[in-house]
Amino acid sequence: MICVLLVDDDQELTEMLSQYLEREGFEVTAVHTGEEGEVQALSGRYSIVVLDVMLPRLSGIEVLRRIRAASQVPVVLLTARGDNIDKITGLELGADDYVPKPSSPGELVARLRAIMRRVQPADQPTTEVIRTGPLVLWPGKRQALWQGRELGVTSTEFSLLEELARCAGQVVSKQDLSLNALGCPLTRYDRRIDVHISSIRQKLGPRPDTKAWIQSVRGLGYLLIAE
Amino acid sequence: MMKPSRLFWKLFLAFWLATSLTFFVGLGMLVLGSFKPGDPHLEAILASEEQLLRQFGVESGRQLLMVWERPDDQAIGVYDSAGQLLAGSPVPRPAYDRSIISKDGITLSLRSTHSPGREGDQRPGRLTPLIIGTVMSALFSGYLAYYLAWPLVYLRRAMSDVAQGRFETRVKPMMGGRRDEIVDLAEDCDRMANQLKLLVEAQQHLLHDISHELRSPLTRMQAAIGLLQQDPARQEMVERIERELVRMDTLIEALLTLARLQGRPGSIEREPLDIIELLTVIVEDAQFEAGMKGCRVSLQTCPAFVSRVSGELLYRCFENVIRNAVRYTRPNTTVVVLAEVNLDASCLRVRITDQGQGVENERLQSIFHPFERGMNEASAGFGLGLAIAARAVEMHGGTIVARNEPSCGLTVEISLPGLARSLHEITLA
């Protein structure tokens, strides 16, 4: 059973969404303030957090910042449609995905399932290891070592890194990255991949020759330099 | 007629100073030029001496030179053609030498150590005063023009910044310690920029709030539709969708009312109306709602208060405030509506007091802003009611304030001008 934490100040909405998600096989807890959301999200009881950006007092973005300071639990943001700033800031702060409001609960469920598929790979041998250069990935455990140290990446970032590492030294198209790592086809003006990649780049740091480990190939996609 | 201003005096003094200075300099040059190199005393003596020699001969010439009290450094002498000194003192190096035929028919030579002047016409050129005047006035005008023009350059730049939407531009600090109307204008420009900034921000904020408020019922409708699709048997979801539709409709209507209230006070239609009667009707309506939570609305009022008002707007205004009070008062308490007219019947004061929690002191003013709601009351309303009430009262030339009661609860006090004042305002508008 997947435990979902729903953080939204609209009680009527959370009530209906809870009913919907429960019928889809999720277990849902709803809270209505940012403070409560932060505490619950960090309790470790939830597999995924759905967080509204427009919360009174403590905004969703701030809650996300606080969650990310302590935990890599997957977070899906509910943003106002057309508000690009929230989307980009959210992704930069380590949100795994966002769902614009208003959109159908079916859309939310699809996004949640896509993320959960990544986080809990059903039929992957836990012993599989991907090594390329200073990077070691255990897809089964969702664990990443970088230059011998634990690399703190969100589950979405891990999936992207995994895709790139599997084809290290080759260009992976954004379309493939979107399908395999985010679980949905690439749409126009979709900046999610770019934002996630730039976040991974920051975590990897520069190469000795000052170039980035992940190179963007204009019009084609991204490439992880293999050593 | 406007009082002569600082700028007026600056300009006046500058022009006056420039013209009079030019005038005086020119005049000074002329006067000085006519006196400077020549010596009128010496000139007179020489002229008299010459006259005497011509008319009376050497003897009288000698007598004149003897009585002349000559300065130490000057000397005048009369010589004959052989160079013999006949009268006066010896002149070793004559600066002036004039030959004269005396009465006796002798050729004489009148010599002086100093020239009586103006011989070579050493007077300054006649153009000099003109040139100096021109240069002086050019300098003055140049300075004056610069002094007036440079702040205008900054002002113009600031204005064009504002026109392009950069409202944070400030021009006053550029003006230094100067004080006149141009600086006042700069200050006004800064104030305007700031006001525009606040207005635009308020508008954007409002738009943001409106879109959020419209989105919330849409999101709930989508959730309800999702549930209905999951299980077509859940017919209560249709009612839910309907409820959200009504809510959206109410919101849009409230927004339109608010938009209508942004106009000028003269733009509303007024009719003579007894406000007390209006209050009675509203309180009766609110009684039902209050009864559902065991509350009561008590109306304490004066006989009648007729004013020229928009009945519809004032109805909404009092209804919003009274229903708000009923919503927030604790169960089984009384909401008091107290209406009183002041002594000369020029003003009606209505106090609506509930027995709820009141609001935080820092929010006492902002509760009249659109979409301003208390915490934990997301679905209690849109936060437009008090905004509409406040605008409606303002349109009628009245005031609305909120304050917390010392014991508990919130009082909203509305003051409305009476017939006399409102009529006066209408004629003004």
Chai-1 contact restraints between the chains, C-beta under 6 A:
chainA,res_idxA,chainB,res_idxB,connection_type,confidence,min_distance_angstrom,max_distance_angstrom,comment,restraint_id
A,D9,B,A378,contact,1.0,0.0,6.0,A-B,restraint_1
A,D10,B,S216,contact,1.0,0.0,6.0,A-B,restraint_2
A,D10,B,A378,contact,1.0,0.0,6.0,A-B,restraint_3
A,E12,B,R220,contact,1.0,0.0,6.0,A-B,restraint_4
A,L13,B,T219,contact,1.0,0.0,6.0,A-B,restraint_5
A,L13,B,R220,contact,1.0,0.0,6.0,A-B,restraint_6
A,L13,B,A223,contact,1.0,0.0,6.0,A-B,restraint_7
A,M16,B,A223,contact,1.0,0.0,6.0,A-B,restraint_8
A,M16,B,A224,contact,1.0,0.0,6.0,A-B,restraint_9
A,M16,B,L227,contact,1.0,0.0,6.0,A-B,restraint_10
A,L17,B,A223,contact,1.0,0.0,6.0,A-B,restraint_11
A,Q19,B,L227,contact,1.0,0.0,6.0,A-B,restraint_12
A,Y20,B,G226,contact,1.0,0.0,6.0,A-B,restraint_13
A,Y20,B,L227,contact,1.0,0.0,6.0,A-B,restraint_14
A,R23,B,Q230,contact,1.0,0.0,6.0,A-B,restraint_15
A,P56,B,M375,contact,1.0,0.0,6.0,A-B,restraint_16
A,K101,B,R215,contact,1.0,0.0,6.0,A-B,restraint_17
A,K101,B,T219,contact,1.0,0.0,6.0,A-B,restraint_18
A,P102,B,R215,contact,1.0,0.0,6.0,A-B,restraint_19
A,P102,B,L218,contact,1.0,0.0,6.0,A-B,restraint_20
A,P102,B,T219,contact,1.0,0.0,6.0,A-B,restraint_21
A,P102,B,Q222,contact,1.0,0.0,6.0,A-B,restraint_22
A,S104,B,Q222,contact,1.0,0.0,6.0,A-B,restraint_23
A,S104,B,G226,contact,1.0,0.0,6.0,A-B,restraint_24
A,P105,B,A223,contact,1.0,0.0,6.0,A-B,restraint_25
A,P105,B,G226,contact,1.0,0.0,6.0,A-B,restraint_26
A,G106,B,G226,contact,1.0,0.0,6.0,A-B,restraint_27
